[in-house]
Every structure is written in C-alpha cells, then in structure tokens.
Amino acid sequence: CQAIGRWGKFFNQEAFGLPSDFIIKMYITKQNRPIEFSNFEFFHPAFLYESILDVVIFIFLNIIYFKKNTKRGTIFFLYLMLYSLTRILIENIRIDSVLNIFSIPVAILISILIFCISLCFLILKNLNMK
C-alpha cells in the first residue's frame, strides 16, 4: 500500500529530487518548481525510487517471513529499519524538504532515530530469546 501511495506524489508533482538528465526523469510544471530551480524542467522522480524500494522491502520481508521461523516482532523492526534506510537515501536527493535542523532534513534525523531504536530492539530480542 505504501508503494502505491507514493504515486499520489506523482500526480501532485511532489516528492521530486534534484534536476536530472537521466533516462528516468519527470517533468515538473513551472508553477510547481522551487524558485531556485525554475530554469530546469526535468527532475529525479524521488517518489518512484521510494515506491520501487517499498516493493523491494515488501518482497524481502515476505521471503524472510515465509522462509524462516522468525521471532515475534522481527518483521516489524526489520521493516522500520529498511524503510528508515530508504527515507535516508531518498531524502538526500529531494529538494522539497520543509523542516531542517542544522540544514539536515528532519525526515533523515527521525529515520536515523527509528533505525537505531529498531536495531536495539532486534538485538535485545535475539539476545533474550534462545
């Protein structure tokens, strides 16, 4: 569902990245471009990258779930970790981050925090379960 939801960003011309001449690019209308990028027409489709990574995460988690006898909560914490990594990667190319702390997007800071907390829970869960 999350991968499909990202496509709303396409229709709204949101969640796009830096200007791009790459083969995969999206046209952004002049009124939706940031002022400092008004001379550029094509941008990285960050929503698409995130959508693809969401599908990859979904497939990976399903493989883990059905192939291994996973402990309760493992899939949840793995999801949080993998999605946090995805957000960190995608936020580095996006140009529409609204909130920044010391020029670092808040989404990256929160993703780092969620990743670390999830990693701690996974480690503790695997140490305590035998």
C-alpha positions, -999 to 999 in steps of 0.1 A, spaced: 0 0 0 28 24 8 44 18 -27 11 26 -43 5 57 -21 38 72 -33 22 76 -67 0 103 -53 31 124 -51 35 120 -89 0 133 -96 6 162 -73 41 168 -86 56 165 -52 85 145 -38 108 151 -67 145 153 -65 173 173 -80 173 183 -117 180 153 -139 190 145 -174 190 108 -165 168 85 -186 143 82 -157 131 117 -150 99 136 -145 86 168 -159 76 194 -133 54 223 -144 69 258 -138 45 266 -110 55 235 -91 92 240 -93 112 257 -65 122 292 -75 159 283 -74 152 255 -99 128 274 -122 151 270 -152 150 232 -150 122 211 -164 131 176 -155 138 162 -120 146 129 -104 113 111 -96 120 105 -59 85 92 -54 93 64 -80 125 55 -63 108 52 -30 79 33 -45 103 7 -60 123 4 -28 90 -1 -9 81 -30 -32 116 -45 -27 112 -42 11 78 -59 9 92 -88 -11 123 -92 11 102 -92 43 78 -118 28 108 -140 20 121 -137 55 86 -143 70 79 -174 50 114 -190 48 125 -186 84 109 -192 118 111 -155 128 107 -143 163 77 -122 171 83 -85 162 113 -93 139 95 -84 106 81 -52 122 115 -40 133 132 -50 101 105 -30 82 112 0 104 150 -3 97 147 -9 60 121 19 55 143 43 75 172 35 53 150 41 22 140 75 36 176 85 43 186 76 7 156 94 -9 158 125 13 193 131 1 181 138 -34 148 155 -26 147 193 -28 114 199 -12 122 192 25 104 217 46 118 212 80 155 212 86 177 213 117 212 225 111 205 220 73 196 183 78 161 173 69 140 163 99 129 132 80 166 120 80 170 127 117 138 108 126 148 79 103 182 76 120 165 76 154 139 50 143 167 28 127 188 29 159 158 21 182 147 -7 159 182 -22 157 184 -21 196 151 -39 199 162 -65 173 194 -71 191 178 -73 225 150 -96 212 176 -120 197 198 -120 229 169 -127 252 153 -154 231 170 -188 229 
